[in-house]
Amino acid sequence: MKPFRSLIIDDNEINLLMTVSFVRAHPQLEFLGSFETADEALTKQNFSDVDVLFLDIDIPGTNGVEFRKIVDRVPACIFIPAYPEHALDSFSVETLDFVVKPLKRARFDQSVEKLTQFMTLREKAKLYENHIGGDFIYIKEGHQETKLNLHEIIYLEALKDYTLIITENKRHCVLTSIGNLLKEKSFSQFVRIHRSFAVKRDMIKSRGSNELKLQNNIVLPIGGSYKENLTLF
């Protein structure tokens, strides 16, 4: 596996330098950078690039626990507080490990080993989900987030500034245009067949001159300006 991209947040300069030196010395880790406060990190860092946070809790402004809630999309978080009593607070968020300062190399290595095991299992689970067609997205409908498996989607239908995501059992409505939705990586397997419709390539059963039949016998029109998108079918 590639080294895990690591970000450190600690307002104590001595402790920060110690953590940086351990990260830089470890082959399993790639040092992305460090910040003294969570608020600074939130304004300057792209968290889609981060695999693991090494995070103090008692820091100025947004504390470490609240910060972890904000950036919960980062896969792993290892708290590195100065006081063991902070451990109880960390239980309310996704925490991989809790290492009280001052850091010791042997204890740090144990934490990295735990991180390696976690990331390896996470990658295997992701590959398995993709293999069985379990890749998914989260869509927001009103105030609710819905987890939707991509293999369940039959087709997309444009509705002005909205898009209907059609599955066998339900129609989901999202506030984004069909054109913008198709630009997202998750929808790379979909092809636009009409001003109002896009279908998943592996759902196509047959094609007529002006219509398309899908695997479940749904028939959709083909727009004249979109016929070139179907030359392979």
N, C-alpha and C positions, 0 to 999 in steps of 0.2 A: 504494500500500500504506500501511497505518497505520504510524506511527512504531514502531520496534522498542523494546520495553520493556527498559530497561537497568539492571543492578545492578552496583555497583562494590564490590570488596573490596580494601582496602589499609590496612596499619597505619601508614603514614607520612602524617602529616597534610598536609604540603606537597604530596606527590604525589597524595594523595586529592583535595585541593581543585582541583588542576590538571586531573585527569581529570573531575571533576564539572563544571568550567567548560566543558571541551570538549564533554561530552555535552549540557549545557544549551544550548550555542550551536549545536548541530547539528540542523537540522530533521528529519533522518531518525531521530532518537533521542528517546525519552521516558525521563526520569530517574525510576526507581522509588525509589531510595534507595541507601545505602551502609553498609558495616560494616567494622570494623577487623579482625575475625577471621572465619574460615569457621565456627567453632563457634557464634558469635553468630547468623550468618545462618541456620544450620541450625535454630535454635530459634525464630526470629522471622519468617522469610520463607516465603511460599507460592511455590514455584518453578514452579508451573503458570502463573503470571503473568509469567514472565521469558522474554524472547526471546534476550538476549545477556548474557554475563558479561564484565566487564572485571576481570581477576583477577591480583593479584600472586601470586607463588609462595612466596617466603620470608616467611611470616607466622606468628605464634604459634599453637600448637595444631596443628590439622589444616592441612597445607600446601596450597598451591593445586592441585597435581597430584592429591593424594588427594581433595580437595574436588570437583574436576571429575569424578572417578570416581563419587562419590556422587550428584552431580546431573547425570548424563549425559543426563537427559531434557530439559535446557535445550538448545535447538537449536544455539546458537553460543557459543563461548568465545574471547575475545581475551586472551591473557596479556600482562601489562604488568610484567615483572620489572625489577629494578635491574641484574641481571647477565646478560650474554649466555650464560654457561655453563649457565644453567638451561634453555636451548632444548632440549637433549638429553632432559631429563626430560619435557618437554611432548609429545614425540613418542609417548609411550605412551598418550595420551588423545586424545579428539576436540578438535582445536585448529584454529580458523579462521585465526588470525594470532598473531604473536609480536612485540611492539613493546617495545624496551628503553627504559627511562626514562633521562633525562628526556624526557617526551613533547614532540614538536614538532607543531604544528598541521597541517603539510603531510603528515606521516607518519600522523597520526591520521585525516585525511581519506581517505587511501589505504585505511586499514583499514576505514573505514565504507563506502567504495565496494565493497570486497571483500565486506563483510557484506551489502550491498544485493543484489549479484549472487547470493550464496549463498541468501538468503532468497527471492528472486524465483524461482530455479530450484526451490527446495524447494516453493514454493506451486504452481508449474506441475505438478510431479510429483505432488503430492497431488491436484490437480484431475483430472489424467489418470487416476490410480488410481481415483478415485471414479467417473469417467465409464465406465471399463471394468469396474466392479464389483470393483475391487481393494482396497476399504477393508478393513482387517484389525484384529484384536485379538491380544494376547498372552495366553495362558492358561497357568496353572501346573499341571502334572501331576506330583505328587511333587516332585522336585528339579529338574525340567526345565521350561523355558519353551518353548511351542510357538506359532509364528506361524500364525494361522488367518484365512483370507480369509472375510469375512462372507457373500459370495455363495455360498460352498460349504455353508453351514449349511442343512439341510432343516427341522429342527424341534428343539425343546428338550423334554426329558423330566425331570420331577421325580423324585427318588429320595431321600426324606427330606431331610436337610440338604445333599444334593449335587444337581447338575444334570448330566444327560447332554446333550452337544451332539452332535447327530447329523449327520454328513455322508455323502456317498455311499460313501466308502471307509473311514470310521472313526468310532468312538464315543469322544468325549472326555469325561472326568469331571472336574468342577471342584467345589471345596469352597465352594459358595454355594447358597442356595436359589433356585429358579426365580423367586420373587417379587422378590428382591433383584437378580437378574440383569436382569430386565425393567425395572428402574428406571434402569439405566445407559443413557447416551445412545447407545451403540453398538447397543443392541437396541431402538431406538425403532420400527423397522419390524416388530417381532414383535407378535402378538396372542395373548392367552391364550384358549384354546378349551376347556380342561378343567382340572380340578385338577392333572392330571399333564402337560399338554401346552401348548406355545405354538408357533406357526408363523409363518414370515415371510409377510407379506401377499401378496407377488408370487408365492409358491409355490402359492397356493390355485387349484385348477382348477375344482372344483365343490363344492356344498354340498347335503347331504341334511338331513332333519329331525334326525337324530341322529349324523351322521358327516360327515367332511370328506375330500375327495379332493385330494391334492396333485399337482403337475405330473408327478412320477415315479410316479404311481399308488399311492402310499402312502395308506392309509386310516386316519384317526384319529377317535376318538370326540369328540362335542361334549357338554360338561357342561351340564346344565340351567341352572345359574346363570351360564353364560358365553355363552349364546346372543345376548344383547344386544350383545356385542362383535363379532358377525358380521352385524349388520343391514345393513351396506353390501355384503355378499356374497350 
